[in-house]
């Protein structure tokens, strides 16, 4: 297709598959340098994206009938911001990532080989250097639903912003056709929006009205924000935080002062820190 200067030092070719419409770079030999930090400094939208994705997921999961207490997995969860938001909302989300450090949901790690009801995978597909093998690992446990976020291409040029050659981390790009073929390959139906795709495992029944509403939500960020926000109001953040605090505290060694960042032992919630009092 074209060549771009990646990391401002490597001339890299981009190729497009005539069969599945996947766009991929040549073998990405620069990834060690690109991932010298897990997050690119160019990713200034990381917090806004996680807030939106949490609302989108609340909307989609509720419409799919996934109970909030059912274990779900965020695959490629970075430092755990999204998983923390989902747990604060009362959802039993777990975290998994090969690269990013788990900063916000320590003690709530998940196992990717388990078949969860719902797996989320936001801003991950474009990082796959070996697309087929990475996708096979994701779908092999046969989760009921997989909710994916990645910008879909439609005959892009070399100036398409999502290529982000300065970061060097985006190496694979998908279209609706690509996503449909991924679904067929692994036994799923792909419901595509512009930036988000829901994979529904073959044999998993979803009522027509639910499917239609989910389709609208995947194609409307405004609707996803509104529906997700409304569902979010039905749960108490303080109760969810207290539950997680108790669970993490129970896993701590007897000598808590050895692991306390405050030097006073135990963990603190935000409300208790305002009062200057430890929560333990």
C-alpha positions, 0 to 999 in steps of 0.5 A: 500500500505505502511506506511510513516513517515509524518512530521517526527512524524506520522506513516501514511498509504497510500491506493489505490482504486482498482476502480479509482486508486486514492492513498490517505492517511488515514484521515489526522489528521495532516493538522493543523500542516502541514498548519501552513504556507501556503507554505512548505519550501520544495517547492523551485520550486514555482517561476519556476513552476508559470512561466511555468504554466503561459506560459502553460496556455497562450498556452492552452487558446489561442488554445482553443479560450478563449478571453484574456479579458474573466474572468478566475479563478485560483482556489487554487491560493496561494498568487497570483503569477500565477494570477499576471503573467497572468494579467500582460500578459493581461489576465483577471484572478481572484484569489481564495484560501481558505488558502493562503493569497492574496498578489499580486492581491488584488482587483481581487478576483473571486467567485468559484461558477461562471461558468468561461470559464477557471479555472486553478488548479495547485498543488491543487488536491494533497491537497484535503483531501475530494477528491469527495466533493472538486472536486464536488465544483470545477466542479459544476459551469460547467466551459468550461475548467479546466486545472489541474497540479498535477504529475500523478502516475504510480504504485509508491513505497513509495520512490516516491518524490511527496509523500513529507511526510516531508511537510504533505500537499500532501494527494491524488494522481491521475493517468491517469485512475483516471483523466479519471474517474473524467471526466466521473463523472462530465461530462468532457473529460480528455485530459491527459499529464504527469503532466497536464490535461485539462478537456473539458466540454461535448458539448464544441466543440474544433477543432481536430487540436486544440485538437491535438496541446494541447495534444502535449503541455500537454506532452512537457514542452519545447513546452509549454514554446516556444508556451506560450512565443511567445503568451506572446510577443504579449501583453504589460506588462506595459499596463496591469500593468497600467490598474490594477493599475488604477483599484485598485486605483479607489477602494481606500478610499479618504484618500489614505495615510491611506493605502499607504505602502510608507506613501506618498499616492497612489500606485507605479509601479516598473518603478516609484520606480526606479525614486523615484517618486510616481505614484499617 
